[in-house]
Amino acid sequence: MRVLATLLNEWRLFRRDLAGMVLLFLMPLGLTVVMALIQDAPFREYRDYVFDVLWVDNDGGPMAAKLHDALSSGQFRLIDTVSGRRLDSTALRNLVQTGDYKMGIVIPAGISAEVVNSANQVANEMSKSTGAVGKLPARDTRSLTIAMYFDPVSKQAMKLSLLNAIDKQLTRTQAEMILGRLSDKLASLDSTQQTRFNLQEKLQAVGVREYSTGNAKAAQLNTNSVQHNVPAWAIFGLFFIIIPIAGNMIREREEGSLMRIRLIPGSYYSIITGKLLFYVLLGIGQFYTMLLAGRLLMPLLGLPALYMGHAPLALLVTVTMIALTATAYGLLVGALFQTPNQALPFGALSIVILSAIGGIWVPVEILPAGLQQLAKVSPLYWGLDAINNLFLRSGGFATVWKPLLILLGYTLVFVALSGWIEQSRRR
């Protein structure tokens, strides 16, 4: 009777404010959509972008031409003319400094000749070791540097990524020119058979390929803004249910409805059970609404669709446990404070802090080492870890039992404390 009375009482309190119940679903949904759109860029790989790059070629040789063609066919749009005027080094630096363009490249004079000289040196060494006659013209090596300029507000991570991409392309272009020179030299060593050596092909006998770490039947995907933000902010919204829980508990004490329920014989924990049942069902509905939006709404906004794993029963159990922990925390906050002015700010700020250190805002992996350890104190961390095990690691019950057990421990502690506080207040 106490459980049923508590269920009916919670529904009565919510029915008074149906607009608030609607907002309980719509506000987390709106937050999830906005955060997924905002964080789409940081989660996308740099190869998905085409960068405008200012280009000044002071060399005019084959090395600069090959590098230009290689970069232009990839993720860079090379620009050598602005407002009808051909760029020079000074104009390039000014345009990057003012932020009109994010980066620029200046090719120094003589770079092609230096690559040819290096190839001649290698060819001469090989000829000497094989006893071949003839020597290609070569001189001492001198160091040349391709200059790169970045907008001062560019993030260091983006600089390093672009520098690595261009350095890789530069190395490849130099290797092609040197190997081509060596192929010509080696072909000339065997004039009787007219053999043509393709050194570049020989050096590609061993390659690199990425393979999936999981089951071949499972979807192979990397985390993106949707896969992170939809589950993360759904958990955040679910924990934010403590606001109506705490508010309703304080309202019950002020209106006297809690006293009437207590007059029904039985333990106070039966009242807590009724509250848990009502808000857990509400939280499950809220969470699956968010997941449905990630599945159907996000693609309409130009974002990837949410992948929800292949263990629907394990997902339901996980969502239920997260909702149970969130509800239990709300009961603790509602029992701990006497007025809404005490409970609501504490509840809201505590959830914001727990979500910040628990990997909701950004993945825990990019937090400082100390915060990565502190993150394990947050129940939101374990909830998100369980969801990631199901969605990204294509797991099942075997991969989520540990975080679910920890969430159950949080739930029992929160329920025990809230029951003890309420019973102490009654005495």
Buried (B, 14 or more C-beta within 10 A) or exposed (E): EBBEBBBEBBEEBBEEBEEEBEEBBEEBBBBBBEBBBEBBEEBEEEEEEEBEBBBBBBBEBBBBBBBBEBBEEBBBEBBEEBEEEEBEBEBBBEBBBEEEBBBBBBBBEBBBBBBBBBBBBBBBEBBEEEEBEEEBEBEEEEEBEBBBBBBEEBEEEBBEBBEEBBEEBBEBBBBBBBBBBBBBBBBEBEEEEEEEBEBBEEEEEEEEEEEEEEEEEBBEEEEBBBBBBBBBBBBBBBBBBBBBBBBBBBBBBEEEBBEEBBEBEEEBBBBBBBBBBBBBBBBBEBBBBBBBBBBEBBEEEEBBBBBBBBBEEBBEBBBBBBBBBBBBBBBBBBBBBEEBEBBBEBBBEBBBEBBBBBBBBEBBEEBEEEBBEBBBEBBBBBBBBBBBBBBBBBBBEEBBBEBBEBBBEBBEBBBBBBBEBBEEEEE
